[in-house]
Amino acid sequence: MEHITSRQNGIIAHLRRLASDGAYRRETGEFACDGEKMLREALAFGAELNCVLWGGEPKFALPAQFSQYTCPEALMRYASPLRNSAGPVFSVKIRALPNKTAVSSVIVLENVQDPGNVGTVIRTADALGTDAVLLVGDCADLHNPKTVRATMGGIFRQAVIETGLDGLKNYVNQNKLTLYGAALSGDSADIRDVRPVRAAVAVGSEGRGLSSALLALCERRLVIPMRSGCESLNAAVAAAIIMWEMSRRE
């Protein structure tokens, strides 16, 4: 196992660039991760690891086909996408998870730019058995380290599709789903009175909500009831409530 001591080493430069450069991630087809938990999750669900960098001696054995390197802890922290890394730092090949053939519950995010929110929605979808997460418009980069970290391993299991409005429309039609839009409007139905079964429900950003173009695609609108004076919920919280409603009514 090679021991790295220089910041100029190619592996160090590669991992740092994966963490900071979305175009480079797309070019190489890899993304960076950090931590033992994420590494164990990646292994458990068959992710393809391209390289693993340990700060000091490896904490556990990996299959022989994976390239492993050691380095001083300070150098590992330099390579890490996290501020205070416990390591290891590793790269994973980007792959599309197979979508289920029978899709009945989908959460759609439009223009949700906070990586923590997007990652939390993916984590929650994985926990509640939502069939797919669709990212529409200008959402946070799926493979941004902050997004990946917030999924808590869900990125290795949960089907996530990045698409546009036309792709959303085709996906909903192909799977014979009802498309709902979460919106604060006079004609929105209380989610407690709606049965979002065989449904895709769209949630927009906290500041702007759903675009008029996406709302035009929706068959119905729904709202999560709140106390008067409250304007909106955090996007990830709203999505979690909606996914809970979908899961318990199927």
N, C-alpha and C positions, 0 to 999 in steps of 0.2 A: 504494500500500500504506500503510495507516494506521500511524502511529508512536504507540505508547502510552507515556505517561510517569507515569501515576497508578495507585496501588494500588486506587483506588476505581473504576477503569474496569470496565465490565460484563464484558468478556472475561476479565480477570484474576480477578474474583470467580467467574465461571462455572467456569473451569478449577480454581480452588482448591476449590470446592465439589464438583466431580466427583471430585476426589481424596480427599475426606474423608467424603462423605455417600452411603451406599449407596441410601437412599431417593430422593435427588435423581437419582442415576444411573438408577434405574428410572423415575422420573417423566419425565426428559428423553430416555431411551433412548440415552444417550451414556456413554462412559467416557474417562478421561484416560490418555495415554501420554507417554513422554518418550524422547528420544534419536534420533539419526540412523538407527541400525540398525532400531529399531522403526518409524520412519517409512518407511524403504525397504521393509520387510517388508509394512507395511500397503498401500503403493502396489502392490507386486508381486502381491498377492493380492486386489486389488479392493475393499479396505475403503473405506467412505464417510467421508471426513474432513469434519468440520464447521468446524473452525478450526485454524490452525497459528500458533503464536507463536514467533518467532525472537528470540534475544538478539543484537542486532546485525543485520548483513546476512545474508540467506538464504545457506545453504551450497550449495544447488543449486536448480534450477528445479522448480516444481510445475505441474501442469495448471492452466489458468486458472480452472476452475470452483471451486477450493478457496479459501476465505477465508483470507488470510494477513495477519499483523500483525508489526510489529517493535517492540522495546522495549529498554531498557538490559539488560545481562546480569543485573544485580542484581534487576531486576523479574521477569525470566524465572525466576530461581531462586526467587523468592518465590511464583510461580504454580505451580511444579513440584511433583509429588508426591514427588520425590527430595530427599535432603538436599543432595547436591552435584551439581546438574544441569549437564550440558553442553548440554542442549537439542537440538532445539527441544521445546516442550511442545505437544501437540495433542490434540484430542478426536476420537473415532471413534464412529460410530453403531453401537449394539448390533444385531447381526443373528444369526439362527440359521443356522449352517452346515448345508447339506443333508447328511443322513445317507446313507450308501451303501445301495443297494437290497439288496445281498448282504452281510450282516453276519456275520462269523465269529469276530471277536476283540474282546472288550469288557473294559475294566477298570472296576471299580466302586469308588468311594470312599465310605465311610460315616462321617460325623461327623469328617472330617479337617479340623481347624480352622486349621491353619497355612497361610497363603497361599503360603509358599515351597514347601511340600510339594505342594500342589494344582497350582501352576504348573509345578513340576518334572515331575510325572506327565503333565501335558498336553504338555510339551515332549518327554518320552520317548515317549509314545504317538505323537506326530507322527513322531519319528525312526524308530520301529520298525514303523510301518504299522498300528498298532492302529486298528480301525474306529471306535470311539467310547469316550469317557470318560463314565461316568455318575456324577453327584454326588448322593448320597442323604443325606437328613437334614441335620444341622447342619454342613455343610462351609463352608470359607472362601468368601467372596464371589468369584465368578468374575471380576468386574471391579474388584476391589480393586487398586490400583496395584501392590502387592507381588505379587499373584497374576499379574497381567498381565506384569510385569517378568520373573518367573521362567519364564514360558512361552517367552521369547526369540523371540517371533514366532509360536509355535505356536497362539496364540489366534486368529490370522487364518486358520488352515488346518484345525485339528483339530476334528472334531465333538465337542461337549460338550453333555450333556443334564442338566439339573437336574430331579430328580424325587423322588418318595416311594417307599415300599415297594410300593404298588399299581402305580405306574408302572413300577418295576423288574420286577415280576412279569409285567406285560403285555408289556413290551419283550422279555423273555427268551422268553416263549411265542410272540410274533408272529414272532420271528426263529429259532425252533427251536434255541435255545442251551441247553447244559447250564450251570447256575449252580453254581459252586464257591465255598466260603468259605474264606479263609485263616485257620486257627485252630489254636492250640496245644491239641490235645485227643488223647485216646488213640485215637480212630478216624480221625484225619487221615492221609491217604496222603502219602508222600514225593512232592514235586512231580516228582522225577526219574523216578518210576515211573508218573506220570499223563500221559495225552496230552490236554492242554487244547486240543483242536481243536473248532471251533464252540462256543466257550465264553465265558462271562462269569465273571470271577473277582473276588470282592469282598474288599477290604482295609479294615480298620477303623483307628481311631486307635491310636496306640502305647500309650496308657494303658489304654484300655478294650477294645480289640479290636472285633469285630463284635457287634452287638446280638443278643439271643436271637431277636428277631422276624425279623431278616434271615437268621440261621443256619437258622431253621425253613424258609425258602424254598429253601435250598440242597439240591441232590441229593447232593453229596459235599463233604467237607472235605479240604483239603490243607495241607501244612506245608512250609516251606523249612527244610531241616536246618541246624542250627547247633551249635556246640560247647556242651558241657554248661556250665551256669552262665550262659549268655546267654539272657535272657528274651524279647527281641524285637528286630526291626529297625526302623529308621526307615521310616515308611509309604511314602515315595517310593522308598526303596531296595528294599523288598519288592515294590512294584508294578513297578519296573523289572525285577527278576529274573523275575517272573511274565510280564510282557509279552515278555521275551526268550524264555522257554520257549514261549509261544504262537506267536511269529514263526518260530522255527526248526523247529517241528513241523508247520506247516501244509503 
